Amino acid sequence: MKKLMTLMLMAAFAMPALAQITHTSKGDVDENAEKILKKASQKINAGAVSFSVTMISKDQNKKETGKMKADVLYNKGKYRVDFDENVIYCDGNSTWHWNKEVDEVVINKMSSSEDDLLNPASILANYGKNFKAKFIRQEKDGTAIIDMTPKKSKSYYKIRLKINANSGIIQSMEMHNYDGSCGEYKVSNFKSGVKTSDSDFTFSKSNNPKVEIIDMR
């Protein structure tokens, strides 16, 4: 179960009642979804942000099968994720997965074919390139609900986002898989303008000399 939750985490991370569709030479564009997603993308790409994520996995009967909390630091493609006895670092080129329980770090090279969810914020950062978006509705509290369908084949068929339409802050994300299971990510403690340095997104061997390094690059 922990392995599944780890994959969920790495896999990476806010009008009218009916969506207004405009036809363009590039295809159908949902203007309501585009407006909100653009604001959310700008929010998460403006500078370093930090937030907490509670991840809940559910089976095809929607029964909860696992739950885990993580803290995320993100800055324009670079990120660090802390959960349980694990830390994942990414400098935009490579990832370091530090398992503190076994004192081991596995390093992998990132590739352009890597799943979108491997990057906690790439859903918003690259939404136009990788997804088709549909505005579903806006709740009374200002929460906009948007469905994203991947343009390329994935293990999931839909991602549902809940975003604060006024602030652009993402509130939650649901990943719906073809086997009927789903993963829910609830975002809290979102902070922007966080100060970071390059060292925040790489594993420090000098500070952890006893940790075994497995370099798969």
N, C-alpha and C positions, 0 to 999 in steps of 0.2 A: 504493500500500500504506500509506503514512504517513497518508493521508486516512482509510482504513478503520480503521486503528488508533486514530486520533484520535476517530472516531465511537464505536468500542468503548469508549474511555476515558470519553468524555463520557456515553455511554449506560449514570457517571454518572458508588469509589468509590468466631454460631457456638454403658436401658429394654428395653423388650422388643423382640424381633425383629420383631414385627408391630405396626403402629400401632393404638392404641385409638381407635375412632370413637364419638363421642357425638352423638346427634341432638338438635338444638335447634330452636326456632322460627325461627332465623336460618339454618338449613341445617346441613350436616355440619361438625363441628369436630373436627379431629384433635388430641386433647389432648396427645399427646407432642410434636407439632410446635409447638403453641401455647406450651407450657411453655418450650421452648428458644428459640423466636423472641422471646418476651417478654423473656427474659433478655438476648438479643443486642441487642434494640431499646433496652432500658434502658441497656445498656453504651455504646452509640454515641450515645445522647441525653443521657447524664448530664452531659456537658461536652465541652470540646474534645478531639479525639483526632487523632493523626497516624499514618500507616502508609504502607508502600510497597506498590505493586501491580506484579506482573509480568504483562503481558497477552500471551496467545498466541492467534493466530487459526489455525484449522484448516479445511481444505476438506471437502467431503462424504466424502472418503476418509480423513478424520482425519489428513491430512498437514499438518504445520506450514507455514503460509504467511507468517507474520510474528510478530515478538516485540518488545516494548517495555516499558520500566520507567518507572514514574511515582511521585512522592511526593505524598501527599495530606494536606491539613490540613482538618479538618471540625469545624464547631461549630453544631449545631442548624439545619440547612438552609443554612448558609453554607459555602463551601468554596474551596480553592485547590489546583490540580493543576499540578505541574511535570513536564514530560517533553520530552526532546530540547531543541529551541530554542523551546519553547512554554510559556506559562503561561495557565491558565484561572482566572479569578476569578468568584465568584458571591456576591452579598450577600443572596440570597434573593429579589431582585426583578429584577436584571439580571445578564447575564454579559459578561465581557470576555475575548476570546481574543487574546492577545498573541503574534504570530509574530515572534520576534526576528530571524529570518533576513531578513525584508523590512521590519523596523521598522514594523509595522502592528498596530493594535488594532481589532478589530471588536466593537461593542457590540450586544447584542440584549436585548430584553425577554423575561423568562420568562413563560410562560403556563400556565394550569391544565391545558391539554391536552398539555403537553410530556411526552415519553416518560419513564417512571420512571427509566431508566438515565442520564438526563442529570445526575442528582444521585448522586454516588458512594455515598451512604449511604441513599438514600431507599427502597431495597429493604427494609431492616430497619426504617427509621423509620415506614414506612407499609404494612407487609406485609398487615395485616388488611383495609385498604381496597382494595388493588389486586390481591391474589393469593389463591388457594386453596392451602393448604399440605398436604403429605402427608409424614409421617414414614416413612422407608424403613428405616433400621437405625442401630445404633450400633456403631462399631468397638471393638476391644479397647483401643485407646489413648484412648477417650473421645470420639472424633470422631463427631458426629451428622450423618447425611445426610438432607436434607430437599428434596423437590421442590416447586417453586412454579409454578403455572400461572396466567397472567394472566386476570383476569375480563373484560377487554376485548381485542379483537383487536390483536395486535402482530405484528412481523416474526418473533418467536420464539414457540415454543409451550411452552417449559419453561426454568426456571432451577433448577439444582441447587446447593444450598448445603452447604458443609461447615463445621460450627461446633463449637467446643470446648464440649461439653455442660456442663462444670463452670464455666468462666470466662465463657462467652457471647461469646467472641471469634471472629469469622468468620475462617476459614482460606482458603477459596477459593470461587469462584462460577463455574459453567459456564452459558453462555447457548446454548441449542440452537435453531437457526433452521430454518424450514420448508424451506429449500433444501438442508439436510443439513450445512451448515457450522456451526461453533460457535466461541465465544470463551471462553477460560479466563482467570480472574483469580485469581492467587495472592497472598495477603496475607501480609506479613511486617513485622517491626519495629513492631507495634501498641503505641502508647503512649497512655494516658489522662491526664487532668489537665494537659494542655498549656495554657500561657498564650497567649492570643491577644488581638488588638484588632480593631476594625472595619476598620482600614487593611490588615489582612492579607487581606481578601476583596474589595478593590477595586483597580483599576489606578490608579497615581499619575501623573497627567499632569505635575505639577510636577517630579517626580523624573526624568521621561523626556520632556523638551520636544521632542525631535527625532522622536518616534514619531508616525506619521500615525494620526489617529483617524477611524474610519468608524462613525458612530452610526446604527444601523438601528432604533432604538426608535421 
